[in-house]
Amino acid sequence: MQTTTEDLRLVALAEFTAAGYSATSLQRIAELADVSKSSVLYHFSSKEDLLQAAVTPAVDRLAEILELLAGDFFTPERRTAFLAEFIDFLLIYRREVNIFINQGPSLFDVPVIERATILVRQLAEFFHSSTSTLEDRMRFAIALGGAAYMLCSQDSLGFPTPVDETRAALLSVLTELLAPVATLPSPVQE
C-alpha cells in the first residue's frame, strides 16, 4: 500500500494531538504510517510543513465562519446559524482545534498557529464589540470556549458520544445559554 500525503497528514494530526507537536518527531510519524522517514520528507520538507498541512483546512474553515459574522445586526436567527456552523466546525476539526487551544501558546511562532490565534482573537473581538455587558461577553466566552474544550477533550477522556446526538445537544445548550444575550449592531467592517 502506498502512503499518500493525506495519509501522512492524518497520522501527523492524530500524533500531534495525542503527544503534542513538540514531542512528535518525523521518525515517529514515519513509524506510525509504516513508512521510512525519507518517505515523510518526500511529501513534507519539515515537521512544521506537516503541521501546516494538518491544521490549515481547519484554519481556513474558521476564517469562512468569521465571514458569516459580518453584517448589520447579529439577530437571533443569525446567532442560531452561526452556532450551527461553529458546532459543525468543532465536530469536524476537533483535533485541529485541540492543537490551537492546548498547544497554541507554545507554538506562537509557527505561522499557521499564529493565523489560527489571530482568527480566535477576531472571534472574541466580535462578541466583545457586539454585546453590551460583561455578563453577556462571559456567556459567549464560556459557551464557545467550553464547547470547544469539551469536544477537544472528549476523545482523550474516553466519553465519546454519537456525532448527531452531540450536535443536537450542543446546539440546544448553546442556544439556551445565549438566549438572554442582547447584541448590538455589528461594527462596520471596511
C-alpha positions in Angstrom: 0.0 0.0 0.0 1.4 3.4 -0.9 1.2 6.1 1.7 -0.2 9.4 0.4 0.2 13.0 1.6 -3.3 12.8 3.1 -2.4 9.6 5.0 0.6 11.3 6.5 -1.4 14.4 7.3 -3.9 12.4 9.2 -1.3 10.3 11.0 0.6 13.5 12.0 -2.6 15.2 13.1 -3.5 12.3 15.4 0.0 12.2 16.9 0.3 16.0 17.2 -3.0 15.9 19.1 -2.1 12.9 21.3 1.6 13.5 22.1 2.0 17.2 21.3 3.7 18.8 18.4 7.0 19.3 20.3 7.1 15.7 21.4 6.4 14.3 18.0 9.3 13.6 15.6 9.2 12.9 11.9 10.6 9.5 12.7 7.6 8.8 15.0 5.2 9.8 12.2 7.0 7.6 9.8 6.7 4.6 12.2 3.0 5.2 12.7 2.5 5.5 9.0 4.7 2.4 8.4 7.0 4.2 6.0 10.5 5.5 6.2 11.4 9.0 7.4 12.6 9.7 3.9 9.1 9.0 2.6 7.7 11.5 5.0 10.3 14.0 3.9 9.4 13.3 0.3 5.9 14.6 1.0 6.8 17.3 3.6 10.0 19.2 3.8 9.8 19.6 7.6 7.7 18.9 10.7 6.4 22.5 10.5 5.2 21.9 6.9 3.4 18.8 8.2 1.8 20.8 11.0 0.7 23.4 8.4 -0.9 20.7 6.2 -2.5 19.2 9.2 -4.3 22.3 10.5 -4.7 24.6 7.5 -8.1 23.2 6.5 -9.5 24.0 9.9 -8.0 27.5 10.0 -9.4 28.2 6.5 -12.9 27.0 7.7 -12.7 29.2 10.8 -11.9 32.2 8.6 -15.1 31.3 6.5 -17.2 31.1 9.6 -15.9 34.5 10.8 -17.1 36.0 7.4 -20.6 34.9 8.4 -20.5 37.3 11.3 -20.1 40.3 9.1 -23.3 42.2 8.7 -25.6 44.8 10.2 -27.1 43.0 13.2 -26.5 39.7 15.0 -30.1 38.7 15.1 -31.3 35.6 17.0 -31.6 33.8 13.6 -28.1 34.7 12.6 -26.9 33.6 16.0 -28.6 30.2 15.5 -27.0 29.9 12.1 -23.6 30.9 13.5 -23.9 28.4 16.3 -24.7 25.6 13.9 -21.7 26.4 11.8 -19.4 26.7 14.8 -20.6 23.4 16.3 -20.1 21.6 12.9 -16.7 23.2 12.7 -15.8 21.9 16.1 -17.1 18.4 15.4 -15.2 18.1 12.1 -12.0 19.8 13.3 -11.8 18.8 17.0 -8.2 17.6 16.7 -7.0 20.7 14.9 -8.9 22.9 17.5 -7.2 20.9 20.2 -3.8 21.9 18.8 -4.7 25.6 18.6 -6.2 25.6 22.2 -3.8 23.4 24.0 -0.6 23.9 22.2 -1.0 27.4 20.6 0.8 29.3 23.3 4.0 27.2 22.8 3.7 27.4 19.0 3.1 31.1 18.7 6.0 31.5 16.2 4.6 28.9 13.8 2.7 30.8 11.0 -0.3 28.6 10.7 -0.8 28.6 14.5 -0.3 32.4 14.6 -3.0 32.7 11.9 -5.4 30.5 14.0 -4.7 32.6 17.1 -5.5 35.8 15.1 -8.8 34.3 14.0 -9.7 33.2 17.5 -8.9 36.7 18.7 -11.1 38.2 15.9 -14.0 35.9 17.1 -13.6 37.1 20.6 -13.4 40.8 19.5 -16.6 40.3 17.5 -18.5 39.2 20.6 -16.9 41.8 22.8 -18.0 44.6 20.4 -21.4 43.1 19.7 -22.5 42.7 23.4 -23.0 45.4 25.9 -22.4 43.8 29.3 -19.6 41.8 30.8 -22.1 39.1 31.7 -23.1 38.7 28.0 -19.4 38.6 26.9 -18.8 35.9 29.5 -21.8 33.9 28.2 -20.3 33.8 24.7 -16.8 33.0 26.0 -18.0 30.2 28.2 -20.4 28.9 25.6 -18.0 28.8 22.7 -14.8 28.1 24.6 -16.5 25.5 26.7 -17.9 23.7 23.7 -14.5 23.8 22.0 -12.7 22.5 25.1 -15.3 19.7 25.7 -15.1 18.4 22.2 -11.3 18.6 22.1 -11.1 16.7 25.4 -13.9 14.2 24.7 -11.8 11.6 22.9 -8.9 11.7 25.4 -11.3 11.5 28.3 -13.0 8.4 26.8 -16.5 9.8 26.7 -17.4 9.7 23.0 -21.0 10.2 22.0 -22.6 9.9 18.6 -22.0 12.9 16.4 -25.7 13.6 15.7 -26.6 13.4 19.4 -23.6 15.6 20.4 -24.5 18.2 17.7 -28.2 18.4 18.8 -27.3 18.6 22.5 -24.7 21.3 21.9 -27.0 23.4 19.7 -29.7 23.2 22.4 -27.4 24.0 25.3 -25.6 26.9 23.5 -28.8 28.4 22.2 -30.3 28.3 25.7 -27.2 29.7 27.3 -27.0 32.6 24.8 -30.8 33.3 24.6 -30.7 36.1 27.1 -27.9 37.9 25.3 -28.9 41.1 23.5 -26.5 42.0 20.8 -25.5 45.4 19.3 -25.2 46.2 15.7 -22.0 44.7 14.2 -19.2 47.2 13.8 -18.8 48.4 10.3 -16.2 46.3 8.5 -14.0 48.0 6.0 
